[in-house]
């Protein structure tokens, strides 16, 4: 189970860009493209979502897939369909910390990722608090951090800008991007997510980083309340709360005399997903 809130911050969804830049906003796409010196413009079209990957593979849209920090042939809906799709995919790469992951059975390339206690980085809680996750144990055998694996592959493919030697450099770059066209160091009104006060963080400062909550004006010398908990301030395009109406969907199968019970899969206290 990856860090869900932190994943959104770095754009790990099919309809988001890193640092909470909006994919549908052309100015945001251009800002991110310029920051990373992208050779081409960024498409404003949503990418393929996890639950759409099986169909995209079977239809030939996806010919190579790299699966990290998840076990989709168990956790996704219609898991058998996803497994069938992986069998037909020309290239399946799986990064995992467990040799018993069911998805590894379909991998053409298996990469040894580090587990929770072996990793060094940051995690973000649901209420916007970023905390350092420090390594507790020596990584097993050849297990490597995800950022290192990705950067090594990128360099082998000829891409520049991936010559990281420590995870603090990745974090510092992430912090710099959060401040791009974001009102400058004395103003956080443009986008709520702004941790650019850490853009020049050193390795020692990173190693000793204390938990902090982003979206706090005092980091930029502003004497005002947290806008996320102040009535009348909302970080949406209209500055107003967005309400989403929901139409209840009746399950396809309901309890009856023959099957007077409901079976469900989900999370238990000590295990997430798979």
JOSULFEN-V544441 format. One record per residue. PSI is psi in degrees with one decimal (none if undefined). Layout:
BEGIN
psi:PSI
psi:PSI
END
This chain:
BEGIN
psi:112.3
psi:170.3
psi:104.7
psi:-49.2
psi:-43.9
psi:-34.0
psi:-37.6
psi:-36.4
psi:-32.7
psi:12.0
psi:25.4
psi:44.6
psi:157.6
psi:-13.2
psi:24.0
psi:156.1
psi:166.2
psi:157.1
psi:31.1
psi:27.2
psi:144.0
psi:128.6
psi:-35.0
psi:-9.6
psi:113.6
psi:-35.4
psi:-39.9
psi:-43.1
psi:-41.1
psi:-39.1
psi:-45.7
psi:-41.4
psi:-42.1
psi:-41.2
psi:-43.2
psi:9.2
psi:48.8
psi:135.7
psi:-22.9
psi:168.0
psi:157.6
psi:129.7
psi:142.8
psi:3.4
psi:136.8
psi:144.9
psi:-178.1
psi:123.1
psi:161.0
psi:-42.4
psi:-7.9
psi:-7.4
psi:-39.9
psi:-48.8
psi:-40.4
psi:-36.3
psi:-47.5
psi:-29.1
psi:-1.3
psi:6.2
psi:-35.2
psi:123.2
psi:-10.8
psi:136.1
psi:136.2
psi:113.8
psi:122.8
psi:140.0
psi:28.3
psi:162.3
psi:70.1
psi:-24.2
psi:-3.9
psi:-43.0
psi:-25.2
psi:152.7
psi:152.0
psi:51.1
psi:-35.2
psi:-36.2
psi:-39.4
psi:-40.3
psi:-41.7
psi:-39.1
psi:-42.1
psi:-33.9
psi:-30.7
psi:-10.0
psi:130.5
psi:-31.9
psi:119.1
psi:119.5
psi:132.8
psi:123.2
psi:122.5
psi:155.1
psi:-2.9
psi:130.9
psi:-8.7
psi:7.0
psi:129.3
psi:-31.0
psi:-26.4
psi:-23.7
psi:-19.7
psi:4.5
psi:132.8
psi:-30.7
psi:124.9
psi:129.0
psi:134.9
psi:101.2
psi:161.1
psi:147.9
psi:179.9
psi:-52.2
psi:-10.0
psi:-17.0
psi:156.2
psi:129.5
psi:-146.3
psi:153.9
psi:152.6
psi:129.2
psi:169.3
psi:-25.8
psi:31.3
psi:19.1
psi:118.7
psi:128.7
psi:145.4
psi:133.4
psi:108.9
psi:145.2
psi:134.3
psi:-33.1
psi:157.8
psi:130.8
psi:143.4
psi:131.5
psi:-121.7
psi:17.2
psi:134.9
psi:157.4
psi:150.4
psi:-43.1
psi:-35.5
psi:-43.5
psi:-47.6
psi:-44.2
psi:-35.7
psi:-42.3
psi:-43.4
psi:-42.2
psi:-39.8
psi:-29.0
psi:-1.7
psi:7.8
psi:145.3
psi:165.0
psi:11.8
psi:24.7
psi:47.1
psi:144.7
psi:-9.4
psi:149.6
psi:-20.7
psi:-29.2
psi:-36.4
psi:-43.8
psi:-42.2
psi:-39.8
psi:-40.6
psi:-42.4
psi:-39.5
psi:-43.6
psi:-35.9
psi:-22.1
psi:-3.2
psi:123.8
psi:45.9
psi:34.0
psi:0.7
psi:176.2
psi:-18.1
psi:13.8
psi:125.5
psi:23.4
psi:-19.6
psi:-57.7
psi:142.1
psi:-42.8
psi:108.0
psi:105.0
psi:30.0
psi:-9.8
psi:-9.6
psi:14.9
psi:-26.5
psi:28.3
psi:139.4
psi:169.3
psi:-40.9
psi:-42.2
psi:-38.5
psi:-43.6
psi:-30.1
psi:16.0
psi:126.6
psi:152.3
psi:139.4
psi:159.0
psi:123.0
psi:164.2
psi:17.1
psi:117.0
psi:-28.0
psi:-17.4
psi:-20.5
psi:21.7
psi:16.4
psi:128.6
psi:76.9
psi:166.2
psi:162.3
psi:116.5
psi:-19.6
psi:-20.7
psi:14.3
psi:127.2
psi:132.5
psi:-1.2
psi:124.4
psi:131.8
psi:74.4
psi:169.2
psi:-22.2
psi:-2.0
psi:16.1
psi:157.2
psi:141.8
psi:119.4
psi:136.1
psi:119.3
psi:145.4
psi:130.9
psi:115.4
psi:138.3
psi:125.0
psi:130.9
psi:148.6
psi:-33.7
psi:126.8
psi:152.8
psi:140.6
psi:-170.6
psi:-34.7
psi:-38.3
psi:79.4
psi:46.3
psi:164.5
psi:127.8
psi:135.1
psi:148.3
psi:151.1
psi:-166.1
psi:142.0
psi:176.3
psi:-44.3
psi:-0.2
psi:136.4
psi:119.9
psi:-73.4
psi:none
END
